[in-house]
Amino acid sequence: MRSVLLTLAVVLMSSPCAAQSAPPGGGAGAPPPNIVYIITDDQGWKDVGFHGSYIKTPNIDALAKGGARLEQYYAEPMCTPSRAALMTGRYPFRYGLQTLVIPSAGKYGLATDEWLLPQALKEAGYATSIVGKWHLGHADRKYWPRQRGFDHQYGPLLGEIDYFTHSAHGVRDWFRDEQPVKEEGYVTRLLGDEAVRVIERRDPKRPFFLYLAFTAPHTPYQVPKEALAQYASIKDEARRSYAAMVTAMDAEIGKVVRALDANKLRANTIVVFQSDNGGPASAKFTGEVDMSKSTIPPDNSPFRDGKGTLYEGGTRVVAVVNWPGHIPAGSVVNQPVHIVDMYPTLAGLARAPFGRHKPLDGLDMWPTWSQGKPSPRTEVVYNIEPFRAGLRKGAWKLIWQTTLPSKVELFDIAHDSAETTNMAEKNPQVVTELQQRIEALSREAVPPLIFGEVVPALKAELFSSVVLPADMKAVEDEP
């Protein structure tokens, strides 16, 4: 009998779940932590106080001061891909969400055979809530949050809504537990209030996962008039509104942290803060609202470009992790971390089983955050698409545009994080190596799902009627 027990112990210890479910920093006897995951929408890298911004973010700054700043934290270049990567721990090219975002009329969503982070946490006994933006499928209920592991849902399903009417294209997009809700209020404040309610009404016998996904500061740039007063000196309307939106959102983050303190939960709650992608630097990436005649206010400096691109400005995002007593206060992690790493890291802390359904691309970053150990990530996949790709190995980063005229750019990120000097011609061997890796990854990719909807829609629009000059039409109409 003893030999059977020993054999069973060896098998369990060598299984993937046992190896990936290490206890948190508090030790084997400590309860698993509550998780509050805060994600903002289209916020620029520099648009926080601790990165030197004029925008006031005292509560986000306090999280950074009391925790670790992730200064080489990478997300996907756009919203849907980033959220999918977070939820799955897998690169979006593996399930067809790598290109653009799910549009308001889009019928597809995140593949239902992906096992999401809230599902893993729920299996480990967590109460799970999403407060805020989903944007991983809305046309079919099988894609909705409560079908994907969330016990509670509140907020919008789409990617972009009016901050006061809670609607997109005249259709209200506001739900509580997936039932339509009509209520008044500014979206950012409503989300903050609901997050506080989740904390206050939690089941004290269960740890909780609160995914707080603000729509701010994504377009349209809207904010209550009283919030604009502190930025009255900014003459440009878009910049003034954007700054006020970020500060209003920061105030809600402060409310959430205070609720944790008031309910004596702070000591056993890990708080994560990040933007979903770089801030837009061009009107073509601001969303469905036409911003072509407006200033585009997000600031990603010192990095190049912004949302929608594979440059650092589009993919390196502001991020903080904070857990008092477990993550050293004021620390800086200046090593690569990717959004897919959040899944195994948080699931590991929660002692949740993961990696059984499909292999993850994410890596456990807990030793890096808590003990200052080197990041296990030596490769960063920025994205793999049929027409472009971005890959980093060590300090070398390749951006490869494959459509004609093709373009290859190689940057030494360690010495040129602003991506000012293309080193491709001087390092052909490095280019070849990285291109071969991209080719190998591309063979594992699922074609972008958006192509399956855009091409038929364009065909129906362009090949179902005839357009002639006005004078020719007049001739045809003559009796």
C-alpha angles and dihedrals in degrees: 000000000000091000090051091053092048091050091049091050091052092050092049094047092051096047118106094242094052092048093047098045102071118162119259126258092280092070135247094305097051120101116250112266128255111244125218110183115189119190125179128202123243095338114162122242093243096041096103129080095242090060091053101263125156086224112102113238105155095157096049088045089053091054089052093047092050096043142019128305111218100213097176098042115146130201131171118281095251141034108258094044092050095049090046091051090051094048096045105031084225133105112263093235087072093068105024103263097109098103126072119313134292102274122223091259093042116125100194130084147173108316111263093222090068112100106224131213094250089052091053092047092046089053087055091055101266124145105229129206135175115201110182140003122014108173095169098107134329111167094077124040091225087075096049122113099253089055089052102055106287118125092194132031132186131168138025130342097199130074101247133025140165109268094224106031093037089220141121121208089349094307118114112237104188124117142170113202087346094302118118114258128194113201139138128245147086109292096230093053093044090054092049092049092050092049089054090050091052090054095045095046097043123131102256090210094062133058113236139219113208115188105194108189112181120201088212137136091017117111140307090071099223131151136156112274094243090059091060095063096084089056098044090125091066106091098191108088097213094049092046092050094044092051091048091049092055092048092047089052091048089055090056091050087054090054091053094050091047089051089055090051094046091052093046092243102118096092092060101035126094113207121201123191127186145140116246094231139339118298115268115265094183133049090234089071101042094092138251094326112090107245096163093116095043138080113261102223109189115110121212097170135177085031129079124261123326151234116011094026131095092229118109091261090063099042111024104081139184110266140168135181120199132182115149113233093011106058114046111250115246094012124147124212104201095175131096117283123168128205090244087065091068093073099059093035095053095037089051092053089048091049087234120156113247142156093050097107103043132352113267127229090206125097130210108260098178096104089049094051099038103034104022093244119158116278111258088217112102095158130054119194106202092183143312115219132158091253104034144010140189127204136169126199113183105315096337117098124187125195111190121189105192100184116094124299083040122205133199121196125182122189135185097224093187091064102019110037089155088063096228100143125057108214097180098109093050094048109041094154091057090048091051093049093051093044090053090052091049091050090052092050092046090060088062093051129111112221112259109275092217090068089063090061103032097053096053090044092052091046092052091048099044103035102040100071143028125243118195132168113282094250091054090050089053091054091051091051094053114113 
